[in-house]
Structures are given as structure tokens and as C-alpha cells.
Amino acid sequence: MERIKAHIIVNKDFVRGEIDKRIYGSFVEHMGRVVYSGIYEPGHETADEDGFRGDVLEKVKQMGVTAVRYPGGNFVSCYDWRDGVGPVEERPRRLEIAWRAIETNEIGTNEFMKWARKAGIEPVFAVNLGTKGIENAVSLVEYCNIEQGTYYSDWRREHGVEKPYGIQTWCLGNEMDGDWQIGHKTAQEYGRLAQETAKAMKQVDSSIKVVSCGSSKSDMKTYPDWEAETLKYTYPYVDYVSLHQYYGGQEQGTQNFLSQSLDMEQYIQTVIGTCDYVKAWHRSDKTLYISFDEWGVWSVPDQVVAASVDESPWQVAPHLSEQIYTMEDALLFAGMMMNFLKYADRIKIACQSLLTNISAAIMTKRGGEVWVQPIYYPFMHMANYGVGKTLLGVEEMPCYDCDLRKNVPCVDYVAVHNEEGREVVLFAVNRMEEEAEFTMELQGFKPACVKEHVTMHCDDKKTTNLEKHDAVRPVQADMSSLQDTVLTSILPSLSWNMVRIEIL
């Protein structure tokens, strides 16, 4: 079978943007088994003194997670943070309306922050603008960020936490454009509430950064009017706008399925344009950045998730939407994630959804093992080696047409220059059933050698790690060579690849 041939040129001086480490974030919501028996399981053989699973913490660190959004998600829109602080035995058990479960409140703000410190991650907190509002958000900032001498700061100290957390990033609600959201609002209703909440929160702590809710999906009927309308209210008071996106549809065929990362790219471009329009409307000199704080591959149809919620409601930490990912899913996941590197100049935060058990990279068994899904590895490679600056590429790239989109590049790629680490790193997905011969000319660099070529490929693209936990895993490959300033790499069919080049 003839190889696909692709050629790109990158130049040391042509840079898209500095990569913010927070794009390697994840998301922990009180949903299903994400928290209870996910990150937290007292009595587990690896549990520490606080009940957190040590085997999960180890996987989180290896994955390279830098930031975690908490506590939701749909969950936050009917959550009162006060239920989750103070003596655990005094905390109320609540009906959790979003996922029709029982919330024990055994884990709350202070427990999560203990876990965050163990995991070495930066917290990204969300406040309830569904059933609550300004006072609930302001009091939480006071509880978390004011040292002492006020009602809520002293309450925190009574709960055993003397020093304030200094949490820097706060999301103003969750998916408020969605009619599935408890407390769903129109653009005008949300815009006014978010505007006043942001102003009040920054009165408490002027150092914080605030995220305004953007569209929940690129196919929302209100997109992109939602951004244009809400940001007219919030733009002067916020620092980021959030985007969320999931893709499924594996039954459409591989070429359609993998092309969806281009829809995500168009979504990003449109929201950037909308932000810049509102910037001009405000006559502002401030640039608004993107927090893509919920994203992933969603292989379970929405109606199946809804049915599982309704069939046996009001359980504690039920098995819910525990999706099993294939090699094929990992390729779309990698393509989606590479968009954050490609738009490093505007995307500063991204949170893969979710960290454990639900649409997750890390899976656990109650009282038992931990294992990782195929999507774990592209995340791990980019988080650990996608450091520095994204390079702009000029390309000669064969493309294909499919039902969803025309001119889909056969190879999706991004190149990163890590000046401190003295390397250029190529990340690439071969979307095709054929091998690809990929050449990259490194202008302005003095490449010394190929440090490694890691590839992930399976003969059967539907292979998962469910039964054999290492069935899909990356391997070292001898498929890249360097001739002067030109790298040549052979990319297996339907594969994920990372190639690291040492620079003198």
C-alpha cells in the first residue's frame, strides 16, 4: 500500500504563542464515581490518612495534570458549598438534582484542597449561579481567600485551616446556556447576574481571575449569539470565557469521526472573533482569553445517560456513564487536545472531562485496581513534553473529503519548541488507514538527533484496555531519522505519535 506523503516547514522565529501549563487540566465533579471510589475511597489498600487513593494520585501525577476544575459541572448549579465544610458527621445528606443521586457531602472544599495539594494541581473553582447567586459566591471567596477577622474566614479557621487557599481562578456558573441546567438562564439574565457576581467577587479579592460562561457546544442554537450577548455585560469584569465540547458518533465511520477536531477548531476561531468584536464594542484594550474547561470524547448517547440516571435514582455514587475508550477514540481525543497547543496565544486553561471513571482517562474498581484508558497516553505525552512555544507550520498536506467536512488533512500535527529543554517536539495523528511519510524542515534550528519516537497503534482500531489493561499503549519506535535540518518520520496507520528532536 502506497504511503501518504506530507511535508511541513517550521521556523524558530515564527511562533503562535507561549503554552500555558494550565491547558493540561482535568475536571472533578460530584457525579457518579468521579469522587467517591474515584479519587477518594477510605479503606482501600492504597488510601492515605485522608482517604485518598494513592494509586489514583500516582496516575494523576504521571499523567501530568496541572489544574483541576471543581466541583462541577451540572452538580454545581444546585450545590451550596456550606454543606461541604465543618465536621463531616454534621454535614447534611442532600438530593443531588442534576444527576438524581444522594450527595453525602463527605468531600467538600477543604477535603478537595487537601487532595489538590497532594496531586500538585492548581484548583479552578466554580460557583453556583443556577439556584444560588452573588452572596453564595462572595462568601465562598471570603472563606477560601481572606486570612482572618471576618465571619467566613474565621469559620474556615474553626474548620482547621488557618491559612487562606488563595484560589485564583473562578468560573461563574456552568453551562448556563443549556436548558438541562438547573437554573438555566437567557443570555441577558446570565449576563447581568455574572456581571454583578464578578464585580462583587473581585471586591473581596482583587487578585482573582474570573471565567464567564460561553457556549456549551458548537451546535447550540444560541451559539455564538450567547457569547456576543453575555460578554457585553461581563467583558469589563472577567478574564476568560469558557467553552465546552464533546464529540461522539463513532458509527459514522473513522474519517467522519476523526474530522470532528476541525469543528472544534472552527468553534475556537469563531469565539475568538466574537470576543474581539465585543472588545471593539466596549472600546476596550483588554484581550479576553479562553478557558476550554470541559472537553472530551463522549461515546455514550445522551439518552442512555439520561436513562441510567432515571432507572435507579437517589443512590450514592452510582455507576454512571463509565465509558470505555478505543484506540480510535484516542485519536480524536489527541486531535482535540492539539487544538489547545495550536491556539496557545488565546487558550490558557483547558480541563479534560472527567478525571476518573466517567469519560475518564483513569478507571478504578471499588476496593480494587486502577487502570488507564487509551486517551491517557496522548494527554500524558503532551502534558509532559508540550512545553514552551507553539511553532507555526507551513505545510504541503494531502487531504480527504467526508460527509461532515471537506479538505480534512490526512495528518494532524503540532510542533513545539522547548528552548529550556533544548528540543523540538512533534505531535501527530495519522487519520488514515495508510502509513504516512511525514517530513519536517526545521529552519533556524541546529538539530542534533532524534531523542525518541513514541507511537501508539493497534491493528484493530476498536481495541480497548477494559480486559487487558495494556492492550493499547505507546511503544518506542525506530521510525524517525534526521538528515541535516530535515526530520523524516514514518507514521503507522491510524496512529498517535510523539517525536522529540534534540536541539544544539
Order of alpha helices (4+ residues) and beta strands (2+ residues): beta-beta-alpha-beta-beta-beta-alpha-beta-alpha-alpha-beta-alpha-beta-alpha-beta-alpha-beta-alpha-alpha-beta-beta-beta-alpha-beta-beta-beta-beta-beta-beta-beta-beta-beta-beta-beta
